[in-house]
Amino acid sequence: MLNTAKAILDANKRTPVTIEGDATLLAAVKKMTEQRVGAVLIVGAGQKVTGIFTERDFARLVATHEGDALSMVVSAKMTRDVVTRGPSTPVSNLKTLMNKGHFRHVPIVDENEALIGMVSSGDVTKWERDDAREDAEAASELIRTA
């Protein structure tokens, strides 16, 4: 099993959830709820990632702005300095990056910085669990046939 971001994306076959920067935070949260995801990406020309807005971002805004947060525009409150990686990034590097950076989503971009997918910490955990299961099954098979 290749342990790369691309392998996770290929296994998931999910299209990353995006929203326009001029959408309200209410629209962003509704979209996250409908799509059952913890983050939406904001993309610009050429599918380049310009920002990310997460459930955590929304929770912090509601705590500080209460009801006013719902009508705010995503582009005004999104995280602009988004950490991205390429499809050949090893899964172990993604895990380290997320742990050190204290975030749960890494957009995966091509050589032109265009969005091709997103990997979450849950995706990484599931991948590692499945990989360990495959290793254990292979070891068990070796023992049985020895």
C-alpha positions in Angstrom: 0.0 0.0 0.0 1.4 3.4 -1.0 1.3 5.6 2.0 0.8 9.0 0.4 -1.8 11.8 0.3 -2.8 10.6 -3.2 -3.5 7.1 -1.9 -5.9 8.5 0.7 -7.6 10.7 -1.8 -8.0 7.8 -4.3 -9.5 5.6 -1.5 -11.9 8.3 -0.3 -13.1 9.5 -3.7 -14.6 12.6 -2.1 -14.7 16.0 -3.8 -13.4 18.7 -1.4 -16.1 21.0 -0.1 -15.7 24.6 -1.2 -17.6 27.8 -0.8 -17.3 31.3 -2.3 -15.5 33.9 -0.1 -18.5 36.2 -0.2 -20.8 33.6 1.4 -22.0 34.2 5.0 -20.8 32.1 7.8 -24.3 30.7 8.2 -24.1 29.4 4.6 -20.6 27.9 5.3 -21.9 26.1 8.4 -25.0 24.8 6.6 -22.8 23.5 3.8 -20.4 21.7 6.3 -23.5 20.2 8.0 -25.0 19.0 4.8 -21.8 17.5 3.5 -20.8 16.1 7.0 -17.4 17.8 7.0 -15.5 19.8 9.5 -14.1 22.4 7.1 -14.8 24.2 3.8 -12.2 25.6 1.5 -12.3 28.9 -0.2 -10.8 28.8 -3.7 -9.9 31.5 -6.2 -8.8 31.6 -9.8 -7.3 28.4 -11.1 -8.7 26.5 -8.1 -6.0 27.9 -5.8 -6.8 27.7 -2.1 -7.2 31.2 -0.7 -8.6 30.2 2.7 -10.2 27.6 5.0 -13.0 27.9 7.4 -13.5 25.2 10.1 -16.0 24.3 12.8 -13.5 25.5 15.3 -13.3 28.9 13.6 -17.1 29.1 13.8 -17.3 28.1 17.4 -14.7 30.8 18.4 -16.6 33.5 16.4 -20.0 32.6 18.0 -18.3 32.8 21.4 -17.0 36.3 20.7 -19.6 37.7 18.4 -22.7 35.6 19.3 -25.6 36.0 16.8 -23.7 38.6 14.7 -21.3 35.8 13.6 -24.0 34.2 11.3 -24.1 37.2 8.9 -20.3 37.7 8.7 -18.7 37.0 5.4 -16.4 33.9 5.1 -13.5 35.8 3.5 -13.3 38.2 6.4 -13.0 35.3 9.0 -11.3 32.5 7.1 -7.7 31.3 7.8 -5.7 32.8 5.0 -2.3 31.2 5.6 -3.4 27.7 4.6 -0.8 24.9 4.9 -1.1 22.7 1.7 0.9 19.7 0.5 1.3 17.8 -2.7 -0.2 14.4 -3.6 3.2 12.5 -3.0 3.4 13.7 0.6 3.8 10.6 2.9 0.9 10.0 5.3 3.4 10.1 8.2 4.4 13.6 7.2 0.7 14.7 7.1 0.2 13.4 10.6 3.2 15.2 11.9 2.2 18.4 10.2 -1.3 18.3 11.7 0.0 17.4 15.2 2.6 20.2 15.2 0.3 22.8 13.6 -2.7 21.9 15.8 -5.0 21.6 12.8 -7.1 18.8 11.3 -7.3 19.5 7.6 -4.6 19.7 4.9 -5.6 20.7 1.3 -3.8 18.7 -1.3 -2.7 20.7 -4.3 -1.0 19.9 -7.6 2.2 21.4 -9.0 0.2 24.5 -10.1 -1.2 24.9 -6.5 -4.7 23.9 -7.8 -6.8 22.1 -5.3 -7.2 18.3 -5.9 -8.5 17.2 -2.5 -8.3 17.5 1.2 -7.0 15.0 3.9 -8.4 15.2 7.4 -6.8 13.9 10.6 -9.6 11.3 10.6 -8.6 10.2 7.1 -5.0 9.7 8.4 -6.1 7.8 11.4 -8.3 5.4 9.4 -5.5 5.0 6.8 -3.0 4.0 9.5 -5.4 1.6 11.1 -6.2 -0.1 7.8 -2.5 -0.2 7.0 -1.7 -1.8 10.3 -4.5 -4.3 9.8 -3.1 -5.3 6.4 0.4 -5.7 7.9 -1.1 -8.0 10.6 -3.0 -10.1 8.1 0.1 -10.5 5.9 2.2 -11.5 8.9 -0.5 -14.0 10.0 -0.6 -15.4 6.5 3.2 -15.9 6.5 3.0 -17.7 9.8 0.2 -20.0 8.6 2.1 -20.9 5.4 5.5 -21.4 7.1 
